[in-house]
Amino acid sequence: MAESTDMDELLSTFKKFAIHGDTKATGKEMNGKNWAKLCKDCKVIDGKNITGTDVDIVFTKVKGKSSRVITYEEFQKALEDLAPKRFKGQSKDEALQSIHKLIEGKEPTNVGVTKVAKTAAMDRLTDTSKYTGSHKERFDESGKGKGKSGREEIVENTGYVAAYKHAGTYDEKSKAK
């Protein structure tokens, strides 16, 4: 009973990594990128006994000749190939149990995937109070953008040239004559 629970956890971890980063994935097949991510996130890759290259080689060995993905059965075979190499002092069965313990119940991590750059240079470049010229007109006093009205020149159909000082004084001049 305990072993079937472990296999269920292994299958659920397989499915979580299989669909990671792919909206069209069904969770039945895993690509090489997600296989490498699983090995890295679950600490199968230790840098000494198993490297990223070893993981890629095992993936290529267990997948079909013309296939680009592995199934759950091929995933288990890949773990069987990696286990003795990762846990050298243990028997094959003990090594397989150890590698299953590393993987069971894990999920893909998103640590450091997208970080917002917060540097002094970025702060200076995005501080709207320091903008000058025509760019300054695009923001109000609080620094919030004005939207379309800040970007477009609003046309006044008064008949006068823009920035003409005596606009609206024609009638007064013609009456005086």
Stockholm file with secondary structure:
# STOCKHOLM 1.0

chainA/1-177         MAESTDMDELLSTFKKFAIHGDTKATGKEMNGKNWAKLCKDCKVIDGKNITGTDVDIVFTKVKGKSSRVITYEEFQKALEDLAPKRFKGQSKDEALQSIHKLIEGKEPTNVGVTKVAKTAAMDRLTDTSKYTGSHKERFDESGKGKGKSGREEIVENTGYVAAYKHAGTYDEKSKAK
#=GR chainA/1-177 SS CHHHHHHHHHHHHHHHHHHTTCTTCCSSEEEHHHHHHHHHHTTCCCSSSCCHHHHHHHHHHHSCSSCSEEEHHHHHHHHHHHHHHHSTTSCHHHHHHHHHHHHTTCCCCCTTSSCCCCCHHHHHHHCGGGCCGGGGGGBCTTSCBCTHHHHSCCCCCSSSCTTCTTTTCHHHHHHHC
#=GC SS_cons         CHHHHHHHHHHHHHHHHHHTTCTTCCSSEEEHHHHHHHHHHTTCCCSSSCCHHHHHHHHHHHSCSSCSEEEHHHHHHHHHHHHHHHSTTSCHHHHHHHHHHHHTTCCCCCTTSSCCCCCHHHHHHHCGGGCCGGGGGGBCTTSCBCTHHHHSCCCCCSSSCTTCTTTTCHHHHHHHC
//
